[in-house]
Amino acid sequence: MGSPSFGPAVSAPGASCRLKPSPTAHALRLDALQVRDLAALHAVLDQLPEPPWDVEVHGDDLHLLETLRAANFAPYCSGTLFARPAEGLIAPRTPGIEIVAYDNGWAEAFTRAEHDAMEGLAAYGELGSPSGYEWGAGQGSFRIARTPSGELVGFAHADLPDGMIDWCGVVPAFRGKGIGRQLLAAVAEDVVSQRGTHLLAFAEDGTNAAGFLTRLGFRPKGRRTLMIARAGDTPGTDTAGT
Ligand SMILES: CC(C)(COP(=O)(O)OP(=O)(O)OC[C@H]1O[C@@H](n2cnc3c(N)ncnc32)[C@H](O)[C@@H]1OP(=O)(O)O)[C@@H](O)C(=O)NCCC(=O)NCCS
């Protein structure tokens, strides 16, 4: 996502990437993947644990897109990467809503809220339910919004310190009340406290995320396509035509 890569490096002649487990560990992210051709890609894949493997491809990198397709990776989600400075995101308090750090003891309530908020998103369809975020307390910045009765109505998770917001939603009945803004403002505070400088977020096509992020001062940074090789898929071995 244009963020720094800190995972272990894997390389082969003509190919390299860094491994970055997703917070849910549903797929291994091949971050900053560069490949000369299909053979070089296979030389990297041969070094990895079993799929699923997940790659984010920049909109203009048709070579990588086609090479991944030839290795049986399939696109599962397209959208736009947005960014803004972490400093200066202001959010008035929504009456009756408390923003707190996530606790794994809320796993069941989180899974219900996540279903209500994320139903229909391709990224959620790929993760399935439960997504794995329900055990994510203490990993990066993970904030939730809840009502006085303890109902969990929104959530935001981001990597620290790079500020990549990888999971954020508000249940439909509580949208339009400033809760999403408050959640991202709380995440921004965590990013700044870890000396991060920016917030990054992916707006999936066909959702309301782009309008929301634009309103919060985010700016588009480019198109992205997410590709996945799922467990049980056999990576293509035909190196012809690359
Ligand atoms: C995107 C989402 C998190 C927004 O949550 P929310 O609580 O309704 O957002 P807020 O009420 O805090 O809205 C904040 C601002 O964005 C604006 N906004 C919200 N949705 C918008 C849209 N679709 N288009 C334009 N502006 C929008 C609001 O008017 C508000 O403006 P203001 O603060 O200047 O008054 C929520 O709609 C959602 O869960 N969507 C599905 C999941 C998703 O797409 N997640 C990815 C998020 S990056």
The ligand as an SDF file (V2000), in Angstrom:
LIG
                    3D

 48 50  0  0  0  0  0  0  0  0999 V2000
  -17.4810    4.5550    5.5390 C   0  0  0  0  0  0  0  0  0  0  0  0
  -18.1050    4.4550    6.9410 C   0  0  0  0  0  0  0  0  0  0  0  0
  -17.0780    3.8470    7.9160 C   0  0  0  0  0  0  0  0  0  0  0  0
  -18.4620    5.8770    7.4110 C   0  0  0  0  0  0  0  0  0  0  0  0
  -18.9070    5.8340    8.7550 O   0  0  0  0  0  0  0  0  0  0  0  0
  -19.8920    6.9350    9.3640 P   0  0  0  0  0  0  0  0  0  0  0  0
  -19.9040    6.7990   10.8440 O   0  0  0  0  0  0  0  0  0  0  0  0
  -21.2080    6.9070    8.6700 O   0  0  0  0  0  0  0  0  0  0  0  0
  -19.1380    8.2910    8.9370 O   0  0  0  0  0  0  0  0  0  0  0  0
  -19.2790    9.7050    9.6910 P   0  0  0  0  0  0  0  0  0  0  0  0
  -20.7030    9.9020   10.1180 O   0  0  0  0  0  0  0  0  0  0  0  0
  -18.2320    9.8220   10.7190 O   0  0  0  0  0  0  0  0  0  0  0  0
  -18.9480   10.6880    8.4920 O   0  0  0  0  0  0  0  0  0  0  0  0
  -17.8280   11.5480    8.5230 C   0  0  0  0  0  0  0  0  0  0  0  0
  -17.9720   12.5590    7.4170 C   0  0  0  0  0  0  0  0  0  0  0  0
  -17.9630   11.8660    6.1500 O   0  0  0  0  0  0  0  0  0  0  0  0
  -19.1290   12.2070    5.4140 C   0  0  0  0  0  0  0  0  0  0  0  0
  -19.5510   11.0190    4.6830 N   0  0  0  0  0  0  0  0  0  0  0  0
  -19.8550    9.8210    5.1910 C   0  0  0  0  0  0  0  0  0  0  0  0
  -20.1800    8.9700    4.1840 N   0  0  0  0  0  0  0  0  0  0  0  0
  -20.0750    9.6980    3.0400 C   0  0  0  0  0  0  0  0  0  0  0  0
  -20.3040    9.4100    1.6650 C   0  0  0  0  0  0  0  0  0  0  0  0
  -20.6870    8.2060    1.2630 N   0  0  0  0  0  0  0  0  0  0  0  0
  -20.1040   10.3830    0.7550 N   0  0  0  0  0  0  0  0  0  0  0  0
  -19.7140   11.6290    1.1370 C   0  0  0  0  0  0  0  0  0  0  0  0
  -19.4850   11.9580    2.4480 N   0  0  0  0  0  0  0  0  0  0  0  0
  -19.6790   11.0080    3.3690 C   0  0  0  0  0  0  0  0  0  0  0  0
  -20.1540   12.6230    6.4480 C   0  0  0  0  0  0  0  0  0  0  0  0
  -21.1160   13.4880    5.8990 O   0  0  0  0  0  0  0  0  0  0  0  0
  -19.2890   13.3050    7.4780 C   0  0  0  0  0  0  0  0  0  0  0  0
  -19.0250   14.6360    7.0930 O   0  0  0  0  0  0  0  0  0  0  0  0
  -18.8010   15.7640    8.2500 P   0  0  0  0  0  0  0  0  0  0  0  0
  -17.9530   15.1280    9.3300 O   0  0  0  0  0  0  0  0  0  0  0  0
  -18.1050   16.8490    7.5660 O   0  0  0  0  0  0  0  0  0  0  0  0
  -20.1720   16.0730    8.7350 O   0  0  0  0  0  0  0  0  0  0  0  0
  -19.3990    3.5990    6.9270 C   0  0  0  0  0  0  0  0  0  0  0  0
  -20.2860    4.1150    5.9640 O   0  0  0  0  0  0  0  0  0  0  0  0
  -19.1740    2.1390    6.6380 C   0  0  0  0  0  0  0  0  0  0  0  0
  -19.0410    1.3380    7.5500 O   0  0  0  0  0  0  0  0  0  0  0  0
  -19.1270    1.7330    5.3310 N   0  0  0  0  0  0  0  0  0  0  0  0
  -18.9530    0.3240    4.9370 C   0  0  0  0  0  0  0  0  0  0  0  0
  -17.5820   -0.2010    5.2830 C   0  0  0  0  0  0  0  0  0  0  0  0
  -16.4830    0.5070    4.5180 C   0  0  0  0  0  0  0  0  0  0  0  0
  -16.6170    0.9120    3.3800 O   0  0  0  0  0  0  0  0  0  0  0  0
  -15.3330    0.6100    5.1860 N   0  0  0  0  0  0  0  0  0  0  0  0
  -14.1550    1.2850    4.6550 C   0  0  0  0  0  0  0  0  0  0  0  0
  -13.9970    2.6240    5.3070 C   0  0  0  0  0  0  0  0  0  0  0  0
  -12.4450    3.4040    4.8460 S   0  0  0  0  0  0  0  0  0  0  0  0
  1  2  1  0
  2  3  1  0
  2  4  1  0
  2 36  1  0
  4  5  1  0
  5  6  1  0
  6  7  2  0
  6  8  1  0
  6  9  1  0
  9 10  1  0
 10 11  2  0
 10 12  1  0
 10 13  1  0
 13 14  1  0
 14 15  1  0
 15 16  1  0
 15 30  1  0
 16 17  1  0
 17 18  1  0
 17 28  1  0
 18 19  1  0
 18 27  1  0
 19 20  2  0
 20 21  1  0
 21 22  1  0
 21 27  2  0
 22 23  1  0
 22 24  2  0
 24 25  1  0
 25 26  2  0
 26 27  1  0
 28 29  1  0
 28 30  1  0
 30 31  1  0
 31 32  1  0
 32 33  2  0
 32 34  1  0
 32 35  1  0
 36 37  1  0
 36 38  1  0
 38 39  2  0
 38 40  1  0
 40 41  1  0
 41 42  1  0
 42 43  1  0
 43 44  2  0
 43 45  1  0
 45 46  1  0
 46 47  1  0
 47 48  1  0
M  END
$$$$
